[in-house]
Amino acid sequence: MRHIDTMNLKNLILLLTVAFGFAACEKDEDKIYLSSLTSGELIATTSSVVLTQATSADIVLSLAWTKDALQISDPSLKATDLIIQTLQSSLTEDFSGTVSTSTESSLSKAYTGSALNTLAKNIGATADVANTVYFRVAAQTGDNMDPVYSNVVSVSITPYTIDMSVGYILNTDKVETGATLYSANSDGEYLGFMGATSWYNYYMKEGDGKVWGNDGVDGTAFLMSSEDTQWNFWFPGQNGCYYVDINTNTKLWSALLIPALTVSGDIAGEMTFDRQNVKWTYVFTAAQTGTATIQIAGTGNQYNYSTGTDDSSAISTSVAFAQSGENLTFGEQAGNITVSIPETGECTLTLDLSNPKQWTAIVTAGAAEEEEEANPYVYLPGIDDGISGSWTFDNYLRLYDEDNLGYAGVANINSLWGYQIAIEVDNWNDYYGLGEGDAYAGTLVFPGTTNLPAPTAGLYLLNVSLTNLTYALTAVTEVYYSGFNDNWALTAMTATETAGVYTAPVEITGETPWGFQIVLDVNWTTKLGGSDGILLYQGNSSVTNIPCDKTVGTYTLTVDLIKGTYTLE
């Protein structure tokens, strides 16, 4: 048994240091005895895992272990506070090869598919075949002490090939959007075109699972970080086509806005950008079939770390395309591009930039299909027949997310028979009804045959996606404003006698550079932005804060959540 002096034991973490720093004790009763450390037991939830990119976000393996035994003769001290636990993994059973280690503070560890795939890669596992990976827990009572090991657990792991040539664009919830960037040399620099709305924000994930965003510091737009303190990237306040360069080596990214492109040569005119599909098109009349030679060029605005998102600081940059085999290249100097005209008459030239690995220019017969314009509203017949006594189209939700046909708004619900989501005023036949769900969340079906169930009467924010066929309701019980004078504390607004209408005095004492928000809960999960007197649900990054250019003075802020309007007078 070892003994240690009790002198200066106020800090338990220094217990072992004290033990070895003092070799003698004056009195036997001043000694504390520490027993030898004995190993714990390690178990795994499975003995075999086949990893895929599709399951990269799922928990695929968990390990758990018992506490290592360490006893102290003074019961007032905790022996477990003295133990350092390290989880180790290796391809060799005796851990003589490459070993991955992680210090653990709990008695378990769960791996997502991405994390386990990265671990397998780091210890030298072969992709797409089964590898036996060995795990053990090392426990020790100090850096200079020999560790005690748990039993060894083996798991057969089949990792997938980590493709570092693709950068996956994630939304603000870090869910893949389907858009990608490309690193031709797998060297950490990812390039490609994105169709972005103003202030659109996102993250990028590499093939090894590392997620990149802004470095999380005010005033450092276009500076990157992969740390937990990161914010999302954000584009400047201009909609349109952006050429994006994300460099994980320099930890800088840039966005080159291309507001217009001109085609010249055998075909001449101004092209139109299709943001959702990341394509430029031009409809023309072909006088003859055969080969045509064209050039495509324009002038862009470069935003980077030196310019920030300030439009006046953006750097004017020539942009152009040239041909390289069957693909196109992008740069500042236009080159000849050869296209084939299939027939005379109306044709469409399409510059397709959606695939970062292959940009193409082709001509097809006929006019390109025009993007169908989304309805600005959907309507809620039946939502308040308990108040109005009839079914009307007076209640509506506004479009806030064109890509997903997302509509949101507040309604004072008192429904006797349930309600519908109609796409056109006075059209009683074409509506969305209940697919599955309850009064507060579920799925939609079109055409509807069953009304959506009504919740308990009250004020609710409704959020509907006609693309995803979903609906969700959130009760509105409190309303705040935030952001005036660049002060983001929540200030409560007062309900009036009119349902959904709230007011509050606002003292303007300085600038409001980022606008203000209407917030519907103290957790900031439901916010409204907008402009020009219109409130919009901020469930999409394209919905900005409400601008404010008022001079110093006292104002009354009034919001009508049901009509979706605001005034500041």
Salt bridges, closest charged atoms under 4 A:
ASP28 OD1 - LYS31 NZ 3.20
GLU104 OE2 - LYS109 NZ 3.42
GLU176 OE2 - LYS205 NZ 3.06
ASP352 OD2 - LYS279 NZ 3.98
ASP403 OD1 - ARG275 NH1 3.38
